Amino acid sequence: MHGVPFGLATGNLLVAVALTLLPGAIGFYLGWVNEKQCGGSILPSWLLHGITNVVVSCMTL
């Protein structure tokens, strides 16, 4: 869901690939953290995703 919209908006295949693989790898890692380190709770990755969204939004102002 990250790579396709931004790839289409920029018309750049490299952007589409990077914005598909990087969030996918981070999501895979956070899924592992949720299951193995936090007893199946989605709270850590939910908080990290929210904090990241807030920081990036503030940076774009």
N, CA, C and O atoms as a MOPAC input file, in Angstrom:
PM7 MOZYME 1SCF
protein

 N      0.81000 1    -1.20000 1     0.00000 1
 C      0.00000 1     0.00000 1     0.00000 1
 C      0.85200 1     1.26200 1     0.00000 1
 O      0.32100 1     2.34800 1    -0.23200 1
 N      2.14400 1     1.15900 1     0.25000 1
 C      2.98200 1     2.34600 1     0.23700 1
 C      3.58100 1     2.57900 1    -1.14300 1
 O      3.58500 1     3.70700 1    -1.63600 1
 N      4.08200 1     1.52700 1    -1.76500 1
 C      4.82500 1     1.68000 1    -3.00300 1
 C      3.99500 1     2.04300 1    -4.21300 1
 O      4.40700 1     2.89300 1    -5.00300 1
 N      2.84700 1     1.43100 1    -4.38200 1
 C      2.04300 1     1.65800 1    -5.58400 1
 C      1.57000 1     3.11000 1    -5.70800 1
 O      1.77900 1     3.71200 1    -6.76100 1
 N      0.94200 1     3.70000 1    -4.68300 1
 C      0.48400 1     5.08700 1    -4.84600 1
 C      1.63000 1     6.06900 1    -5.10100 1
 O      1.53500 1     6.92500 1    -5.98000 1
 N      2.71700 1     5.93900 1    -4.32500 1
 C      3.83100 1     6.86800 1    -4.51000 1
 C      4.57400 1     6.59400 1    -5.80500 1
 O      5.07600 1     7.52000 1    -6.44200 1
 N      4.64800 1     5.33900 1    -6.19700 1
 C      5.27300 1     4.99900 1    -7.47700 1
 C      4.49100 1     5.56500 1    -8.64500 1
 O      5.07300 1     6.08600 1    -9.59700 1
 N      3.18100 1     5.46400 1    -8.57300 1
 C      2.34900 1     6.03300 1    -9.63400 1
 C      2.42000 1     7.55500 1    -9.63300 1
 O      2.44100 1     8.17700 1   -10.69500 1
 N      2.45800 1     8.15600 1    -8.44800 1
 C      2.50800 1     9.61800 1    -8.35200 1
 C      3.81300 1    10.17500 1    -8.89900 1
 O      3.82700 1    11.23100 1    -9.53100 1
 N      4.91400 1     9.46200 1    -8.65500 1
 C      6.20800 1     9.94500 1    -9.11300 1
 C      6.57200 1     9.43000 1   -10.50300 1
 O      7.41500 1    10.01100 1   -11.18600 1
 N      5.93800 1     8.34500 1   -10.91200 1
 C      6.28100 1     7.73600 1   -12.19000 1
 C      7.64300 1     7.07800 1   -12.17300 1
 O      8.25200 1     6.87700 1   -13.22400 1
 N      8.12600 1     6.74100 1   -10.98700 1
 C      9.46300 1     6.19700 1   -10.83000 1
 C      9.36600 1     4.77500 1   -10.28200 1
 O      8.86800 1     4.56800 1    -9.17500 1
 N      9.83200 1     3.80700 1   -11.04200 1
 C      9.77400 1     2.40900 1   -10.64300 1
 C     10.64200 1     2.14800 1    -9.41400 1
 O     10.25300 1     1.37600 1    -8.53700 1
 N     11.80900 1     2.78000 1    -9.33900 1
 C     12.69500 1     2.58900 1    -8.20100 1
 C     12.03100 1     3.04500 1    -6.90000 1
 O     12.17600 1     2.39300 1    -5.86700 1
 N     11.30800 1     4.16000 1    -6.95000 1
 C     10.57600 1     4.64900 1    -5.77300 1
 C      9.51200 1     3.63700 1    -5.37400 1
 O      9.34600 1     3.34300 1    -4.19000 1
 N      8.80300 1     3.11200 1    -6.33800 1
 C      7.75100 1     2.13200 1    -6.05200 1
 C      8.32900 1     0.87900 1    -5.40100 1
 O      7.76100 1     0.35500 1    -4.44300 1
 N      9.44400 1     0.40700 1    -5.91500 1
 C     10.06900 1    -0.79600 1    -5.36000 1
 C     10.59000 1    -0.52200 1    -3.95000 1
 O     10.36400 1    -1.31500 1    -3.03600 1
 N     11.28400 1     0.59800 1    -3.77600 1
 C     11.83600 1     0.93300 1    -2.46000 1
 C     10.73100 1     1.11500 1    -1.43100 1
 O     10.85800 1     0.65600 1    -0.29500 1
 N      9.64700 1     1.78200 1    -1.81900 1
 C      8.55400 1     2.03200 1    -0.87600 1
 C      7.63300 1     0.83300 1    -0.71600 1
 O      6.65500 1     0.90000 1     0.02900 1
 N      7.92600 1    -0.24400 1    -1.39400 1
 C      7.23600 1    -1.50500 1    -1.15000 1
 C      8.10000 1    -2.40000 1    -0.26100 1
 O      7.60600 1    -2.99200 1     0.69800 1
 N      9.38200 1    -2.49400 1    -0.58200 1
 C     10.26600 1    -3.38800 1     0.15600 1
 C     10.61400 1    -2.87900 1     1.56000 1
 O     10.61500 1    -3.65700 1     2.51400 1
 N     10.90400 1    -1.59800 1     1.69100 1
 C     11.29900 1    -1.07300 1     2.99700 1
 C     10.17400 1    -1.18400 1     4.02800 1
 O     10.40400 1    -1.74500 1     5.10000 1
 N      8.96600 1    -0.67400 1     3.75400 1
 C      7.89500 1    -0.86500 1     4.74300 1
 C      7.54900 1    -2.33500 1     4.95900 1
 O      7.15800 1    -2.72800 1     6.05800 1
 N      7.69300 1    -3.14500 1     3.91600 1
 C      7.43200 1    -4.57900 1     4.06800 1
 C      8.41100 1    -5.22900 1     5.02900 1
 O      8.02400 1    -6.04600 1     5.86400 1
 N      9.68500 1    -4.86300 1     4.90800 1
 C     10.70600 1    -5.41300 1     5.80300 1
 C     10.48000 1    -4.92400 1     7.23900 1
 O     10.60300 1    -5.69800 1     8.18800 1
 N     10.15500 1    -3.65300 1     7.38900 1
 C      9.88500 1    -3.11900 1     8.72500 1
 C      8.65700 1    -3.79500 1     9.32600 1
 O      8.65300 1    -4.13600 1    10.50900 1
 N      7.62400 1    -3.98900 1     8.52700 1
 C      6.41900 1    -4.67300 1     8.99600 1
 C      6.69600 1    -6.10500 1     9.40600 1
 O      6.16200 1    -6.58600 1    10.40600 1
 N      7.53000 1    -6.78700 1     8.63800 1
 C      7.90600 1    -8.16200 1     8.98200 1
 C      8.63300 1    -8.18300 1    10.32400 1
 O      8.34400 1    -9.02200 1    11.17700 1
 N      9.57200 1    -7.26500 1    10.50800 1
 C     10.31600 1    -7.17900 1    11.77000 1
 C      9.38000 1    -6.87000 1    12.93900 1
 O      9.47200 1    -7.49900 1    13.99300 1
 N      8.48700 1    -5.90700 1    12.75300 1
 C      7.56700 1    -5.56200 1    13.83700 1
 C      6.60900 1    -6.70800 1    14.15300 1
 O      6.22500 1    -6.89300 1    15.30700 1
 N      6.22600 1    -7.46800 1    13.14700 1
 C      5.40800 1    -8.65900 1    13.38800 1
 C      6.15800 1    -9.67500 1    14.23300 1
 O      5.58200 1   -10.30100 1    15.12200 1
 N      7.44500 1    -9.83600 1    13.95200 1
 C      8.27800 1   -10.73400 1    14.74100 1
 C      8.36500 1   -10.22800 1    16.18000 1
 O      8.22600 1   -11.00700 1    17.12300 1
 N      8.59500 1    -8.92200 1    16.35000 1
 C      8.66100 1    -8.34300 1    17.70000 1
 C      7.34900 1    -8.58200 1    18.44000 1
 O      7.35200 1    -8.97700 1    19.60600 1
 N      6.22700 1    -8.34100 1    17.75900 1
 C      4.92000 1    -8.54900 1    18.39400 1
 C      4.76800 1    -9.97800 1    18.89800 1
 O      4.32900 1   -10.20300 1    20.02500 1
 N      5.13000 1   -10.93400 1    18.06400 1
 C      4.91600 1   -12.33900 1    18.41600 1
 C      5.94300 1   -12.87000 1    19.40300 1
 O      5.58300 1   -13.55400 1    20.36100 1
 N      7.20400 1   -12.56500 1    19.18400 1
 C      8.27000 1   -13.19700 1    19.97900 1
 C      8.66800 1   -12.40700 1    21.21800 1
 O      9.07900 1   -13.00100 1    22.21500 1
 N      8.55700 1   -11.09300 1    21.17800 1
 C      9.03900 1   -10.28600 1    22.28900 1
 C      7.91400 1    -9.71800 1    23.15400 1
 O      8.13200 1    -9.40000 1    24.32300 1
 N      6.73200 1    -9.59200 1    22.59700 1
 C      5.64500 1    -8.90000 1    23.31000 1
 C      4.41300 1    -9.76700 1    23.50700 1
 O      3.32300 1    -9.24800 1    23.75000 1
 N      4.57000 1   -11.05700 1    23.40800 1
 C      3.47600 1   -11.97300 1    23.69700 1
 C      2.26800 1   -11.84800 1    22.78300 1
 O      1.14800 1   -12.13700 1    23.20300 1
 N      2.47400 1   -11.42400 1    21.54300 1
 C      1.38100 1   -11.31700 1    20.58800 1
 C      0.66300 1    -9.98400 1    20.59400 1
 O     -0.27900 1    -9.79300 1    19.82600 1
 N      1.08100 1    -9.06100 1    21.43500 1
 C      0.43800 1    -7.74600 1    21.50200 1
 C      0.82700 1    -6.89600 1    20.29800 1
 O      1.98900 1    -6.87700 1    19.89300 1
 N     -0.14200 1    -6.19900 1    19.73400 1
 C      0.16000 1    -5.29900 1    18.62100 1
 C      0.50000 1    -3.89300 1    19.10600 1
 O      0.80400 1    -3.01400 1    18.29900 1
 N      0.44900 1    -3.68000 1    20.40000 1
 C      0.67100 1    -2.34900 1    20.95500 1
 C      2.02800 1    -1.73900 1    20.58300 1
 O      2.06300 1    -0.56600 1    20.20900 1
 N      3.14400 1    -2.47000 1    20.66600 1
 C      4.42900 1    -1.85100 1    20.30900 1
 C      4.48400 1    -1.35700 1    18.86400 1
 O      4.92700 1    -0.23700 1    18.61300 1
 N      4.04200 1    -2.17300 1    17.92100 1
 C      4.10000 1    -1.73700 1    16.52200 1
 C      3.05300 1    -0.66800 1    16.23000 1
 O      3.27500 1     0.20100 1    15.38600 1
 N      1.93600 1    -0.72100 1    16.90800 1
 C      0.90700 1     0.31600 1    16.74800 1
 C      1.44900 1     1.66000 1    17.21100 1
 O      1.27500 1     2.67000 1    16.52900 1
 N      2.10500 1     1.67700 1    18.36800 1
 C      2.68700 1     2.91300 1    18.89200 1
 C      3.80500 1     3.43100 1    17.98700 1
 O      3.87200 1     4.62700 1    17.70300 1
 N      4.67700 1     2.53800 1    17.53800 1
 C      5.78100 1     2.95800 1    16.66800 1
 C      5.25700 1     3.52700 1    15.35800 1
 O      5.77800 1     4.53000 1    14.87100 1
 N      4.24700 1     2.91400 1    14.78800 1
 C      3.65400 1     3.40100 1    13.54100 1
 C      3.04100 1     4.78300 1    13.76300 1
 O      3.22500 1     5.68400 1    12.94500 1
 N      2.32200 1     4.94600 1    14.85400 1
 C      1.70900 1     6.24700 1    15.15200 1
 C      2.74000 1     7.33000 1    15.39200 1
 O      2.59600 1     8.44500 1    14.89000 1
 N      3.78500 1     7.01500 1    16.15600 1
 C      4.84300 1     7.98700 1    16.41900 1
 C      5.54900 1     8.37900 1    15.12700 1
 O      5.84600 1     9.55300 1    14.90300 1
 N      5.81400 1     7.39600 1    14.28600 1
 C      6.45600 1     7.67900 1    12.99600 1
 C      5.59100 1     8.59700 1    12.14900 1
 O      6.10300 1     9.53200 1    11.53400 1
 N      4.29000 1     8.34600 1    12.10600 1
 C      3.38500 1     9.20300 1    11.33900 1
 C      3.38900 1    10.63800 1    11.85600 1
 O      3.38400 1    11.58300 1    11.06700 1
 N      3.39900 1    10.80600 1    13.18300 1
 C      3.40900 1    12.13900 1    13.76500 1
 C      4.71500 1    12.86000 1    13.44400 1
 O      4.70000 1    14.03100 1    13.06200 1
 N      5.84500 1    12.16700 1    13.59700 1
 C      7.14500 1    12.78200 1    13.32800 1
 C      7.25800 1    13.19400 1    11.86500 1
 O      7.67600 1    14.31500 1    11.57100 1
 N      6.89400 1    12.31100 1    10.94900 1
 C      6.97700 1    12.63300 1     9.51500 1
 C      6.03900 1    13.77100 1     9.17300 1
 O      6.39200 1    14.64500 1     8.38000 1
 N      4.85700 1    13.77700 1     9.75300 1
 C      3.91400 1    14.88700 1     9.49200 1
 C      4.47300 1    16.20900 1     9.97500 1
 O      4.34500 1    17.22400 1     9.28900 1
 N      5.09000 1    16.21400 1    11.14700 1
 C      5.69300 1    17.44600 1    11.67000 1
 C      6.87100 1    17.90300 1    10.81500 1
 O      7.09600 1    19.10300 1    10.65600 1
 N      7.60900 1    16.96400 1    10.27400 1
 C      8.76300 1    17.30700 1     9.43300 1
 C      8.33500 1    17.94500 1     8.11200 1
 O      9.08900 1    18.71700 1     7.52000 1
 N      7.14300 1    17.62700 1     7.65900 1
 C      6.68700 1    18.15500 1     6.36900 1
 C      6.04000 1    19.52600 1     6.48500 1
 O      5.72800 1    20.15000 1     5.47100 1
 N      5.83500 1    20.00000 1     7.70300 1
 C      5.21600 1    21.32400 1     7.87300 1
 C      6.14500 1    22.43200 1     7.49500 1
 O      5.77700 1    23.60300 1     7.58100 1

